[in-house]
Amino acid sequence: MATLAFDTLKFVEKLESAGSADLATRYDLQALEARMGEKIEAANSSIIKWMAGLMIAQGALIAALVKLVG
């Protein structure tokens, strides 16, 4: 398997010369991941509530239609 050498210092210097001095650190990414996890949990909770409500409404509609037809 061929390996590719990557000069990280040269890459960082290139970014800094281009005006990209504000780089994200590992801690920035971990904090972002934690916030995204919280938002995903809230969205999942909301989706579950909506699905439960829709299932109840669908059951009531089916029961009403069966009663109406029968």
mmCIF file as Biopython writes it, N, C-alpha, C and O atoms, coordinates in Angstrom:
data_model
#
loop_
_atom_site.group_PDB
_atom_site.id
_atom_site.type_symbol
_atom_site.label_atom_id
_atom_site.label_alt_id
_atom_site.label_comp_id
_atom_site.label_asym_id
_atom_site.label_entity_id
_atom_site.label_seq_id
_atom_site.pdbx_PDB_ins_code
_atom_site.Cartn_x
_atom_site.Cartn_y
_atom_site.Cartn_z
_atom_site.occupancy
_atom_site.B_iso_or_equiv
_atom_site.auth_seq_id
_atom_site.auth_asym_id
_atom_site.pdbx_PDB_model_num
ATOM 1   N N  . MET A ? 1  ? 0.854   -1.173 0.000  1.0 0.0 1  A 1 
ATOM 2   C CA . MET A ? 1  ? 0.000   0.000  0.000  1.0 0.0 1  A 1 
ATOM 3   C C  . MET A ? 1  ? 0.900   1.236  0.000  1.0 0.0 1  A 1 
ATOM 4   O O  . MET A ? 1  ? 1.842   1.319  0.788  1.0 0.0 1  A 1 
ATOM 5   N N  . ALA A ? 2  ? 0.620   2.170  -0.858 1.0 0.0 2  A 1 
ATOM 6   C CA . ALA A ? 2  ? 1.412   3.386  -0.952 1.0 0.0 2  A 1 
ATOM 7   C C  . ALA A ? 2  ? 1.002   4.365  0.146  1.0 0.0 2  A 1 
ATOM 8   O O  . ALA A ? 2  ? -0.177  4.481  0.481  1.0 0.0 2  A 1 
ATOM 9   N N  . THR A ? 3  ? 1.971   5.051  0.690  1.0 0.0 3  A 1 
ATOM 10  C CA . THR A ? 3  ? 1.693   6.058  1.711  1.0 0.0 3  A 1 
ATOM 11  C C  . THR A ? 3  ? 1.953   7.430  1.132  1.0 0.0 3  A 1 
ATOM 12  O O  . THR A ? 3  ? 2.766   7.598  0.224  1.0 0.0 3  A 1 
ATOM 13  N N  . LEU A ? 4  ? 1.259   8.391  1.666  1.0 0.0 4  A 1 
ATOM 14  C CA . LEU A ? 4  ? 1.382   9.760  1.194  1.0 0.0 4  A 1 
ATOM 15  C C  . LEU A ? 4  ? 1.821   10.629 2.360  1.0 0.0 4  A 1 
ATOM 16  O O  . LEU A ? 4  ? 1.166   10.652 3.401  1.0 0.0 4  A 1 
ATOM 17  N N  . ALA A ? 5  ? 2.913   11.333 2.193  1.0 0.0 5  A 1 
ATOM 18  C CA . ALA A ? 5  ? 3.401   12.219 3.250  1.0 0.0 5  A 1 
ATOM 19  C C  . ALA A ? 5  ? 2.595   13.516 3.213  1.0 0.0 5  A 1 
ATOM 20  O O  . ALA A ? 5  ? 2.359   14.079 2.144  1.0 0.0 5  A 1 
ATOM 21  N N  . PHE A ? 6  ? 2.179   13.982 4.382  1.0 0.0 6  A 1 
ATOM 22  C CA . PHE A ? 6  ? 1.389   15.203 4.483  1.0 0.0 6  A 1 
ATOM 23  C C  . PHE A ? 6  ? 2.053   16.114 5.495  1.0 0.0 6  A 1 
ATOM 24  O O  . PHE A ? 6  ? 2.188   15.750 6.664  1.0 0.0 6  A 1 
ATOM 25  N N  . ASP A ? 7  ? 2.465   17.279 5.066  1.0 0.0 7  A 1 
ATOM 26  C CA . ASP A ? 7  ? 3.147   18.230 5.943  1.0 0.0 7  A 1 
ATOM 27  C C  . ASP A ? 7  ? 2.095   19.124 6.592  1.0 0.0 7  A 1 
ATOM 28  O O  . ASP A ? 7  ? 1.620   20.084 5.986  1.0 0.0 7  A 1 
ATOM 29  N N  . THR A ? 8  ? 1.740   18.795 7.830  1.0 0.0 8  A 1 
ATOM 30  C CA . THR A ? 8  ? 0.691   19.548 8.505  1.0 0.0 8  A 1 
ATOM 31  C C  . THR A ? 8  ? 1.111   20.976 8.814  1.0 0.0 8  A 1 
ATOM 32  O O  . THR A ? 8  ? 0.294   21.893 8.732  1.0 0.0 8  A 1 
ATOM 33  N N  . LEU A ? 9  ? 2.376   21.173 9.169  1.0 0.0 9  A 1 
ATOM 34  C CA . LEU A ? 9  ? 2.853   22.530 9.461  1.0 0.0 9  A 1 
ATOM 35  C C  . LEU A ? 9  ? 2.732   23.411 8.229  1.0 0.0 9  A 1 
ATOM 36  O O  . LEU A ? 9  ? 2.274   24.550 8.318  1.0 0.0 9  A 1 
ATOM 37  N N  . LYS A ? 10 ? 3.137   22.896 7.093  1.0 0.0 10 A 1 
ATOM 38  C CA . LYS A ? 10 ? 3.039   23.664 5.845  1.0 0.0 10 A 1 
ATOM 39  C C  . LYS A ? 10 ? 1.580   23.990 5.524  1.0 0.0 10 A 1 
ATOM 40  O O  . LYS A ? 10 ? 1.266   25.080 5.045  1.0 0.0 10 A 1 
ATOM 41  N N  . PHE A ? 11 ? 0.696   23.030 5.794  1.0 0.0 11 A 1 
ATOM 42  C CA . PHE A ? 11 ? -0.726  23.247 5.526  1.0 0.0 11 A 1 
ATOM 43  C C  . PHE A ? 11 ? -1.293  24.328 6.443  1.0 0.0 11 A 1 
ATOM 44  O O  . PHE A ? 11 ? -2.053  25.185 5.992  1.0 0.0 11 A 1 
ATOM 45  N N  . VAL A ? 12 ? -0.929  24.294 7.724  1.0 0.0 12 A 1 
ATOM 46  C CA . VAL A ? 12 ? -1.398  25.307 8.673  1.0 0.0 12 A 1 
ATOM 47  C C  . VAL A ? 12 ? -0.864  26.676 8.278  1.0 0.0 12 A 1 
ATOM 48  O O  . VAL A ? 12 ? -1.596  27.665 8.324  1.0 0.0 12 A 1 
ATOM 49  N N  . GLU A ? 13 ? 0.398   26.741 7.893  1.0 0.0 13 A 1 
ATOM 50  C CA . GLU A ? 13 ? 0.969   28.026 7.458  1.0 0.0 13 A 1 
ATOM 51  C C  . GLU A ? 13 ? 0.240   28.552 6.224  1.0 0.0 13 A 1 
ATOM 52  O O  . GLU A ? 13 ? 0.026   29.757 6.096  1.0 0.0 13 A 1 
ATOM 53  N N  . LYS A ? 14 ? -0.133  27.668 5.333  1.0 0.0 14 A 1 
ATOM 54  C CA . LYS A ? 14 ? -0.880  28.065 4.135  1.0 0.0 14 A 1 
ATOM 55  C C  . LYS A ? 14 ? -2.253  28.618 4.521  1.0 0.0 14 A 1 
ATOM 56  O O  . LYS A ? 14 ? -2.693  29.626 3.968  1.0 0.0 14 A 1 
ATOM 57  N N  . LEU A ? 15 ? -2.929  27.965 5.466  1.0 0.0 15 A 1 
ATOM 58  C CA . LEU A ? 15 ? -4.229  28.450 5.928  1.0 0.0 15 A 1 
ATOM 59  C C  . LEU A ? 15 ? -4.101  29.812 6.612  1.0 0.0 15 A 1 
ATOM 60  O O  . LEU A ? 15 ? -4.912  30.710 6.383  1.0 0.0 15 A 1 
ATOM 61  N N  . GLU A ? 16 ? -3.078  29.954 7.448  1.0 0.0 16 A 1 
ATOM 62  C CA . GLU A ? 16 ? -2.887  31.220 8.147  1.0 0.0 16 A 1 
ATOM 63  C C  . GLU A ? 16 ? -2.561  32.346 7.179  1.0 0.0 16 A 1 
ATOM 64  O O  . GLU A ? 16 ? -3.015  33.474 7.370  1.0 0.0 16 A 1 
ATOM 65  N N  . SER A ? 17 ? -1.792  32.062 6.156  1.0 0.0 17 A 1 
ATOM 66  C CA . SER A ? 17 ? -1.467  33.101 5.175  1.0 0.0 17 A 1 
ATOM 67  C C  . SER A ? 17 ? -2.683  33.491 4.348  1.0 0.0 17 A 1 
ATOM 68  O O  . SER A ? 17 ? -2.751  34.596 3.810  1.0 0.0 17 A 1 
ATOM 69  N N  . ALA A ? 18 ? -3.635  32.583 4.250  1.0 0.0 18 A 1 
ATOM 70  C CA . ALA A ? 18 ? -4.860  32.873 3.508  1.0 0.0 18 A 1 
ATOM 71  C C  . ALA A ? 18 ? -5.902  33.574 4.378  1.0 0.0 18 A 1 
ATOM 72  O O  . ALA A ? 18 ? -6.993  33.897 3.910  1.0 0.0 18 A 1 
ATOM 73  N N  . GLY A ? 19 ? -5.558  33.808 5.653  1.0 0.0 19 A 1 
ATOM 74  C CA . GLY A ? 19 ? -6.492  34.500 6.538  1.0 0.0 19 A 1 
ATOM 75  C C  . GLY A ? 19 ? -7.367  33.565 7.338  1.0 0.0 19 A 1 
ATOM 76  O O  . GLY A ? 19 ? -8.384  34.002 7.878  1.0 0.0 19 A 1 
ATOM 77  N N  . SER A ? 20 ? -7.021  32.318 7.434  1.0 0.0 20 A 1 
ATOM 78  C CA . SER A ? 20 ? -7.806  31.344 8.193  1.0 0.0 20 A 1 
ATOM 79  C C  . SER A ? 20 ? -7.108  31.031 9.510  1.0 0.0 20 A 1 
ATOM 80  O O  . SER A ? 20 ? -6.779  29.874 9.774  1.0 0.0 20 A 1 
ATOM 81  N N  . ALA A ? 21 ? -6.881  32.030 10.326 1.0 0.0 21 A 1 
ATOM 82  C CA . ALA A ? 21 ? -6.157  31.828 11.581 1.0 0.0 21 A 1 
ATOM 83  C C  . ALA A ? 21 ? -7.048  31.209 12.654 1.0 0.0 21 A 1 
ATOM 84  O O  . ALA A ? 21 ? -6.543  30.570 13.577 1.0 0.0 21 A 1 
ATOM 85  N N  . ASP A ? 22 ? -8.363  31.389 12.548 1.0 0.0 22 A 1 
ATOM 86  C CA . ASP A ? 22 ? -9.278  30.855 13.552 1.0 0.0 22 A 1 
ATOM 87  C C  . ASP A ? 22 ? -9.668  29.432 13.175 1.0 0.0 22 A 1 
ATOM 88  O O  . ASP A ? 22 ? -10.676 29.207 12.506 1.0 0.0 22 A 1 
ATOM 89  N N  . LEU A ? 23 ? -8.865  28.490 13.608 1.0 0.0 23 A 1 
ATOM 90  C CA . LEU A ? 23 ? -9.121  27.091 13.306 1.0 0.0 23 A 1 
ATOM 91  C C  . LEU A ? 23 ? -9.852  26.451 14.481 1.0 0.0 23 A 1 
ATOM 92  O O  . LEU A ? 23 ? -9.654  26.843 15.631 1.0 0.0 23 A 1 
ATOM 93  N N  . ALA A ? 24 ? -10.681 25.482 14.192 1.0 0.0 24 A 1 
ATOM 94  C CA . ALA A ? 24 ? -11.419 24.777 15.241 1.0 0.0 24 A 1 
ATOM 95  C C  . ALA A ? 24 ? -10.493 23.792 15.939 1.0 0.0 24 A 1 
ATOM 96  O O  . ALA A ? 24 ? -9.697  23.102 15.302 1.0 0.0 24 A 1 
ATOM 97  N N  . THR A ? 25 ? -10.614 23.743 17.251 1.0 0.0 25 A 1 
ATOM 98  C CA . THR A ? 25 ? -9.827  22.798 18.021 1.0 0.0 25 A 1 
ATOM 99  C C  . THR A ? 25 ? -10.656 21.545 18.288 1.0 0.0 25 A 1 
ATOM 100 O O  . THR A ? 25 ? -11.846 21.497 17.976 1.0 0.0 25 A 1 
ATOM 101 N N  . ARG A ? 26 ? -10.033 20.565 18.849 1.0 0.0 26 A 1 
ATOM 102 C CA . ARG A ? 26 ? -10.726 19.328 19.208 1.0 0.0 26 A 1 
ATOM 103 C C  . ARG A ? 26 ? -11.851 19.627 20.198 1.0 0.0 26 A 1 
ATOM 104 O O  . ARG A ? 26 ? -12.924 19.028 20.130 1.0 0.0 26 A 1 
ATOM 105 N N  . TYR A ? 27 ? -11.594 20.562 21.118 1.0 0.0 27 A 1 
ATOM 106 C CA . TYR A ? 27 ? -12.601 20.908 22.126 1.0 0.0 27 A 1 
ATOM 107 C C  . TYR A ? 27 ? -13.789 21.643 21.499 1.0 0.0 27 A 1 
ATOM 108 O O  . TYR A ? 27 ? -14.928 21.467 21.930 1.0 0.0 27 A 1 
ATOM 109 N N  . ASP A ? 28 ? -13.520 22.464 20.484 1.0 0.0 28 A 1 
ATOM 110 C CA . ASP A ? 28 ? -14.614 23.117 19.763 1.0 0.0 28 A 1 
ATOM 111 C C  . ASP A ? 28 ? -15.514 22.072 19.108 1.0 0.0 28 A 1 
ATOM 112 O O  . ASP A ? 28 ? -16.740 22.166 19.169 1.0 0.0 28 A 1 
ATOM 113 N N  . LEU A ? 29 ? -14.893 21.082 18.486 1.0 0.0 29 A 1 
ATOM 114 C CA . LEU A ? 29 ? -15.661 20.043 17.807 1.0 0.0 29 A 1 
ATOM 115 C C  . LEU A ? 29 ? -16.439 19.178 18.795 1.0 0.0 29 A 1 
ATOM 116 O O  . LEU A ? 29 ? -17.564 18.766 18.511 1.0 0.0 29 A 1 
ATOM 117 N N  . GLN A ? 30 ? -15.838 18.901 19.963 1.0 0.0 30 A 1 
ATOM 118 C CA . GLN A ? 30 ? -16.540 18.116 20.978 1.0 0.0 30 A 1 
ATOM 119 C C  . GLN A ? 30 ? -17.743 18.879 21.520 1.0 0.0 30 A 1 
ATOM 120 O O  . GLN A ? 30 ? -18.800 18.291 21.748 1.0 0.0 30 A 1 
ATOM 121 N N  . ALA A ? 31 ? -17.584 20.196 21.728 1.0 0.0 31 A 1 
ATOM 122 C CA . ALA A ? 31 ? -18.695 21.014 22.216 1.0 0.0 31 A 1 
ATOM 123 C C  . ALA A ? 31 ? -19.815 21.064 21.172 1.0 0.0 31 A 1 
ATOM 124 O O  . ALA A ? 31 ? -20.997 20.982 21.508 1.0 0.0 31 A 1 
ATOM 125 N N  . LEU A ? 32 ? -19.428 21.197 19.918 1.0 0.0 32 A 1 
ATOM 126 C CA . LEU A ? 32 ? -20.424 21.216 18.838 1.0 0.0 32 A 1 
ATOM 127 C C  . LEU A ? 32 ? -21.160 19.879 18.764 1.0 0.0 32 A 1 
ATOM 128 O O  . LEU A ? 32 ? -22.376 19.844 18.577 1.0 0.0 32 A 1 
ATOM 129 N N  . GLU A ? 33 ? -20.426 18.789 18.910 1.0 0.0 33 A 1 
ATOM 130 C CA . GLU A ? 33 ? -21.040 17.469 18.879 1.0 0.0 33 A 1 
ATOM 131 C C  . GLU A ? 33 ? -22.039 17.298 20.028 1.0 0.0 33 A 1 
ATOM 132 O O  . GLU A ? 33 ? -23.107 16.713 19.847 1.0 0.0 33 A 1 
ATOM 133 N N  . ALA A ? 34 ? -21.686 17.809 21.203 1.0 0.0 34 A 1 
ATOM 134 C CA . ALA A ? 34 ? -22.593 17.711 22.352 1.0 0.0 34 A 1 
ATOM 135 C C  . ALA A ? 34 ? -23.873 18.511 22.105 1.0 0.0 34 A 1 
ATOM 136 O O  . ALA A ? 34 ? -24.970 18.045 22.411 1.0 0.0 34 A 1 
ATOM 137 N N  . ARG A ? 35 ? -23.727 19.711 21.552 1.0 0.0 35 A 1 
ATOM 138 C CA . ARG A ? 35 ? -24.923 20.530 21.268 1.0 0.0 35 A 1 
ATOM 139 C C  . ARG A ? 35 ? -25.791 19.876 20.206 1.0 0.0 35 A 1 
ATOM 140 O O  . ARG A ? 35 ? -27.018 19.888 20.309 1.0 0.0 35 A 1 
ATOM 141 N N  . MET A ? 36 ? -25.166 19.310 19.194 1.0 0.0 36 A 1 
ATOM 142 C CA . MET A ? 36 ? -25.933 18.644 18.143 1.0 0.0 36 A 1 
ATOM 143 C C  . MET A ? 36 ? -26.650 17.422 18.707 1.0 0.0 36 A 1 
ATOM 144 O O  . MET A ? 36 ? -27.781 17.136 18.315 1.0 0.0 36 A 1 
ATOM 145 N N  . GLY A ? 37 ? -26.008 16.700 19.619 1.0 0.0 37 A 1 
ATOM 146 C CA . GLY A ? 37 ? -26.637 15.543 20.239 1.0 0.0 37 A 1 
ATOM 147 C C  . GLY A ? 37 ? -27.884 15.940 21.006 1.0 0.0 37 A 1 
ATOM 148 O O  . GLY A ? 37 ? -28.898 15.243 20.961 1.0 0.0 37 A 1 
ATOM 149 N N  . GLU A ? 38 ? -27.807 17.069 21.717 1.0 0.0 38 A 1 
ATOM 150 C CA . GLU A ? 38 ? -28.974 17.556 22.459 1.0 0.0 38 A 1 
ATOM 151 C C  . GLU A ? 38 ? -30.118 17.909 21.514 1.0 0.0 38 A 1 
ATOM 152 O O  . GLU A ? 38 ? -31.279 17.600 21.786 1.0 0.0 38 A 1 
ATOM 153 N N  . LYS A ? 39 ? -29.781 18.555 20.408 1.0 0.0 39 A 1 
ATOM 154 C CA . LYS A ? 39 ? -30.818 18.938 19.447 1.0 0.0 39 A 1 
ATOM 155 C C  . LYS A ? 39 ? -31.440 17.711 18.786 1.0 0.0 39 A 1 
ATOM 156 O O  . LYS A ? 39 ? -32.644 17.687 18.530 1.0 0.0 39 A 1 
ATOM 157 N N  . ILE A ? 40 ? -30.638 16.707 18.512 1.0 0.0 40 A 1 
ATOM 158 C CA . ILE A ? 40 ? -31.159 15.476 17.905 1.0 0.0 40 A 1 
ATOM 159 C C  . ILE A ? 40 ? -32.087 14.758 18.876 1.0 0.0 40 A 1 
ATOM 160 O O  . ILE A ? 40 ? -33.131 14.242 18.479 1.0 0.0 40 A 1 
ATOM 161 N N  . GLU A ? 41 ? -31.701 14.726 20.160 1.0 0.0 41 A 1 
ATOM 162 C CA . GLU A ? 41 ? -32.568 14.104 21.168 1.0 0.0 41 A 1 
ATOM 163 C C  . GLU A ? 41 ? -33.910 14.818 21.250 1.0 0.0 41 A 1 
ATOM 164 O O  . GLU A ? 41 ? -34.954 14.171 21.338 1.0 0.0 41 A 1 
ATOM 165 N N  . ALA A ? 42 ? -33.892 16.152 21.222 1.0 0.0 42 A 1 
ATOM 166 C CA . ALA A ? 42 ? -35.133 16.915 21.288 1.0 0.0 42 A 1 
ATOM 167 C C  . ALA A ? 42 ? -35.997 16.649 20.052 1.0 0.0 42 A 1 
ATOM 168 O O  . ALA A ? 42 ? -37.217 16.519 20.156 1.0 0.0 42 A 1 
ATOM 169 N N  . ALA A ? 43 ? -35.358 16.571 18.890 1.0 0.0 43 A 1 
ATOM 170 C CA . ALA A ? 43 ? -36.109 16.298 17.660 1.0 0.0 43 A 1 
ATOM 171 C C  . ALA A ? 43 ? -36.715 14.897 17.701 1.0 0.0 43 A 1 
ATOM 172 O O  . ALA A ? 43 ? -37.864 14.703 17.303 1.0 0.0 43 A 1 
ATOM 173 N N  . ASN A ? 44 ? -35.948 13.927 18.179 1.0 0.0 44 A 1 
ATOM 174 C CA . ASN A ? 44 ? -36.472 12.559 18.274 1.0 0.0 44 A 1 
ATOM 175 C C  . ASN A ? 44 ? -37.666 12.497 19.210 1.0 0.0 44 A 1 
ATOM 176 O O  . ASN A ? 44 ? -38.655 11.825 18.918 1.0 0.0 44 A 1 
ATOM 177 N N  . SER A ? 45 ? -37.577 13.190 20.326 1.0 0.0 45 A 1 
ATOM 178 C CA . SER A ? 45 ? -38.682 13.218 21.277 1.0 0.0 45 A 1 
ATOM 179 C C  . SER A ? 45 ? -39.927 13.819 20.641 1.0 0.0 45 A 1 
ATOM 180 O O  . SER A ? 45 ? -41.034 13.310 20.821 1.0 0.0 45 A 1 
ATOM 181 N N  . SER A ? 46 ? -39.741 14.891 19.906 1.0 0.0 46 A 1 
ATOM 182 C CA . SER A ? 46 ? -40.866 15.548 19.243 1.0 0.0 46 A 1 
ATOM 183 C C  . SER A ? 46 ? -41.486 14.637 18.180 1.0 0.0 46 A 1 
ATOM 184 O O  . SER A ? 46 ? -42.709 14.571 18.053 1.0 0.0 46 A 1 
ATOM 185 N N  . ILE A ? 47 ? -40.660 13.951 17.435 1.0 0.0 47 A 1 
ATOM 186 C CA . ILE A ? 47 ? -41.156 13.044 16.395 1.0 0.0 47 A 1 
ATOM 187 C C  . ILE A ? 47 ? -41.963 11.909 17.016 1.0 0.0 47 A 1 
ATOM 188 O O  . ILE A ? 47 ? -43.016 11.537 16.499 1.0 0.0 47 A 1 
ATOM 189 N N  . ILE A ? 48 ? -41.470 11.359 18.123 1.0 0.0 48 A 1 
ATOM 190 C CA . ILE A ? 48 ? -42.183 10.271 18.792 1.0 0.0 48 A 1 
ATOM 191 C C  . ILE A ? 48 ? -43.553 10.740 19.274 1.0 0.0 48 A 1 
ATOM 192 O O  . ILE A ? 48 ? -44.536 10.011 19.145 1.0 0.0 48 A 1 
ATOM 193 N N  . LYS A ? 49 ? -43.626 11.952 19.830 1.0 0.0 49 A 1 
ATOM 194 C CA . LYS A ? 49 ? -44.911 12.486 20.295 1.0 0.0 49 A 1 
ATOM 195 C C  . LYS A ? 49 ? -45.883 12.649 19.132 1.0 0.0 49 A 1 
ATOM 196 O O  . LYS A ? 49 ? -47.054 12.286 19.246 1.0 0.0 49 A 1 
ATOM 197 N N  . TRP A ? 50 ? -45.409 13.190 18.018 1.0 0.0 50 A 1 
ATOM 198 C CA . TRP A ? 50 ? -46.270 13.373 16.848 1.0 0.0 50 A 1 
ATOM 199 C C  . TRP A ? 50 ? -46.757 12.032 16.305 1.0 0.0 50 A 1 
ATOM 200 O O  . TRP A ? 50 ? -47.927 11.886 15.952 1.0 0.0 50 A 1 
ATOM 201 N N  . MET A ? 51 ? -45.857 11.058 16.241 1.0 0.0 51 A 1 
ATOM 202 C CA . MET A ? 51 ? -46.241 9.750  15.711 1.0 0.0 51 A 1 
ATOM 203 C C  . MET A ? 51 ? -47.280 9.088  16.612 1.0 0.0 51 A 1 
ATOM 204 O O  . MET A ? 51 ? -48.230 8.483  16.115 1.0 0.0 51 A 1 
ATOM 205 N N  . ALA A ? 52 ? -47.114 9.192  17.914 1.0 0.0 52 A 1 
ATOM 206 C CA . ALA A ? 52 ? -48.093 8.607  18.831 1.0 0.0 52 A 1 
ATOM 207 C C  . ALA A ? 52 ? -49.453 9.280  18.652 1.0 0.0 52 A 1 
ATOM 208 O O  . ALA A ? 52 ? -50.480 8.602  18.628 1.0 0.0 52 A 1 
ATOM 209 N N  . GLY A ? 53 ? -49.465 10.585 18.530 1.0 0.0 53 A 1 
ATOM 210 C CA . GLY A ? 53 ? -50.716 11.306 18.319 1.0 0.0 53 A 1 
ATOM 211 C C  . GLY A ? 53 ? -51.380 10.924 17.016 1.0 0.0 53 A 1 
ATOM 212 O O  . GLY A ? 53 ? -52.598 10.753 16.959 1.0 0.0 53 A 1 
ATOM 213 N N  . LEU A ? 54 ? -50.588 10.790 15.975 1.0 0.0 54 A 1 
ATOM 214 C CA . LEU A ? 54 ? -51.148 10.393 14.681 1.0 0.0 54 A 1 
ATOM 215 C C  . LEU A ? 54 ? -51.686 8.972  14.702 1.0 0.0 54 A 1 
ATOM 216 O O  . LEU A ? 54 ? -52.700 8.682  14.068 1.0 0.0 54 A 1 
ATOM 217 N N  . MET A ? 55 ? -51.011 8.082  15.428 1.0 0.0 55 A 1 
ATOM 218 C CA . MET A ? 55 ? -51.511 6.702  15.529 1.0 0.0 55 A 1 
ATOM 219 C C  . MET A ? 55 ? -52.840 6.654  16.264 1.0 0.0 55 A 1 
ATOM 220 O O  . MET A ? 55 ? -53.730 5.897  15.877 1.0 0.0 55 A 1 
ATOM 221 N N  . ILE A ? 56 ? -52.989 7.440  17.307 1.0 0.0 56 A 1 
ATOM 222 C CA . ILE A ? 56 ? -54.254 7.494  18.047 1.0 0.0 56 A 1 
ATOM 223 C C  . ILE A ? 56 ? -55.357 8.070  17.156 1.0 0.0 56 A 1 
ATOM 224 O O  . ILE A ? 56 ? -56.472 7.550  17.124 1.0 0.0 56 A 1 
ATOM 225 N N  . ALA A ? 57 ? -55.039 9.141  16.438 1.0 0.0 57 A 1 
ATOM 226 C CA . ALA A ? 57 ? -56.026 9.757  15.547 1.0 0.0 57 A 1 
ATOM 227 C C  . ALA A ? 57 ? -56.430 8.788  14.436 1.0 0.0 57 A 1 
ATOM 228 O O  . ALA A ? 57 ? -57.604 8.709  14.077 1.0 0.0 57 A 1 
ATOM 229 N N  . GLN A ? 58 ? -55.470 8.060  13.899 1.0 0.0 58 A 1 
ATOM 230 C CA . GLN A ? 58 ? -55.772 7.096  12.846 1.0 0.0 58 A 1 
ATOM 231 C C  . GLN A ? 58 ? -56.664 5.974  13.384 1.0 0.0 58 A 1 
ATOM 232 O O  . GLN A ? 58 ? -57.605 5.547  12.716 1.0 0.0 58 A 1 
ATOM 233 N N  . GLY A ? 59 ? -56.365 5.509  14.581 1.0 0.0 59 A 1 
ATOM 234 C CA . GLY A ? 59 ? -57.195 4.463  15.188 1.0 0.0 59 A 1 
ATOM 235 C C  . GLY A ? 59 ? -58.617 4.945  15.401 1.0 0.0 59 A 1 
ATOM 236 O O  . GLY A ? 59 ? -59.572 4.211  15.146 1.0 0.0 59 A 1 
ATOM 237 N N  . ALA A ? 60 ? -58.761 6.191  15.873 1.0 0.0 60 A 1 
ATOM 238 C CA . ALA A ? 60 ? -60.101 6.748  16.094 1.0 0.0 60 A 1 
ATOM 239 C C  . ALA A ? 60 ? -60.843 6.898  14.770 1.0 0.0 60 A 1 
ATOM 240 O O  . ALA A ? 60 ? -62.043 6.631  14.699 1.0 0.0 60 A 1 
ATOM 241 N N  . LEU A ? 61 ? -60.143 7.322  13.724 1.0 0.0 61 A 1 
ATOM 242 C CA . LEU A ? 61 ? -60.773 7.479  12.413 1.0 0.0 61 A 1 
ATOM 243 C C  . LEU A ? 61 ? -61.223 6.126  11.860 1.0 0.0 61 A 1 
ATOM 244 O O  . LEU A ? 61 ? -62.323 6.013  11.320 1.0 0.0 61 A 1 
ATOM 245 N N  . ILE A ? 62 ? -60.388 5.114  11.991 1.0 0.0 62 A 1 
ATOM 246 C CA . ILE A ? 62 ? -60.758 3.782  11.517 1.0 0.0 62 A 1 
ATOM 247 C C  . ILE A ? 62 ? -61.959 3.246  12.285 1.0 0.0 62 A 1 
ATOM 248 O O  . ILE A ? 62 ? -62.872 2.668  11.695 1.0 0.0 62 A 1 
ATOM 249 N N  . ALA A ? 63 ? -61.957 3.439  13.610 1.0 0.0 63 A 1 
ATOM 250 C CA . ALA A ? 63 ? -63.095 2.984  14.434 1.0 0.0 63 A 1 
ATOM 251 C C  . ALA A ? 63 ? -64.374 3.699  14.026 1.0 0.0 63 A 1 
ATOM 252 O O  . ALA A ? 63 ? -65.437 3.081  13.971 1.0 0.0 63 A 1 
ATOM 253 N N  . ALA A ? 64 ? -64.286 4.995  13.739 1.0 0.0 64 A 1 
ATOM 254 C CA . ALA A ? 64 ? -65.479 5.746  13.329 1.0 0.0 64 A 1 
ATOM 255 C C  . ALA A ? 64 ? -65.971 5.276  11.966 1.0 0.0 64 A 1 
ATOM 256 O O  . ALA A ? 64 ? -67.177 5.157  11.749 1.0 0.0 64 A 1 
ATOM 257 N N  . LEU A ? 65 ? -65.047 5.007  11.047 1.0 0.0 65 A 1 
ATOM 258 C CA . LEU A ? 65 ? -65.462 4.535  9.723  1.0 0.0 65 A 1 
ATOM 259 C C  . LEU A ? 65 ? -66.084 3.135  9.789  1.0 0.0 65 A 1 
ATOM 260 O O  . LEU A ? 65 ? -67.062 2.859  9.095  1.0 0.0 65 A 1 
ATOM 261 N N  . VAL A ? 66 ? -65.524 2.259  10.615 1.0 0.0 66 A 1 
ATOM 262 C CA . VAL A ? 66 ? -66.098 0.921  10.776 1.0 0.0 66 A 1 
ATOM 263 C C  . VAL A ? 66 ? -67.498 1.016  11.355 1.0 0.0 66 A 1 
ATOM 264 O O  . VAL A ? 66 ? -68.411 0.312  10.923 1.0 0.0 66 A 1 
ATOM 265 N N  . LYS A ? 67 ? -67.658 1.887  12.328 1.0 0.0 67 A 1 
ATOM 266 C CA . LYS A ? 67 ? -68.977 2.057  12.953 1.0 0.0 67 A 1 
ATOM 267 C C  . LYS A ? 67 ? -69.978 2.652  11.954 1.0 0.0 67 A 1 
ATOM 268 O O  . LYS A ? 67 ? -71.151 2.279  11.944 1.0 0.0 67 A 1 
ATOM 269 N N  . LEU A ? 68 ? -69.507 3.567  11.127 1.0 0.0 68 A 1 
ATOM 270 C CA . LEU A ? 68 ? -70.379 4.216  10.142 1.0 0.0 68 A 1 
ATOM 271 C C  . LEU A ? 68 ? -70.799 3.222  9.047  1.0 0.0 68 A 1 
ATOM 272 O O  . LEU A ? 68 ? -71.959 3.209  8.637  1.0 0.0 68 A 1 
ATOM 273 N N  . VAL A ? 69 ? -69.883 2.412  8.586  1.0 0.0 69 A 1 
ATOM 274 C CA . VAL A ? 69 ? -70.162 1.463  7.497  1.0 0.0 69 A 1 
ATOM 275 C C  . VAL A ? 69 ? -70.970 0.267  8.028  1.0 0.0 69 A 1 
ATOM 276 O O  . VAL A ? 69 ? -71.879 -0.226 7.360  1.0 0.0 69 A 1 
ATOM 277 N N  . GLY A ? 70 ? -70.627 -0.181 9.223  1.0 0.0 70 A 1 
ATOM 278 C CA . GLY A ? 70 ? -71.251 -1.411 9.745  1.0 0.0 70 A 1 
ATOM 279 C C  . GLY A ? 70 ? -72.500 -1.167 10.433 1.0 0.0 70 A 1 
ATOM 280 O O  . GLY A ? 70 ? -73.130 -2.106 10.920 1.0 0.0 70 A 1 
#
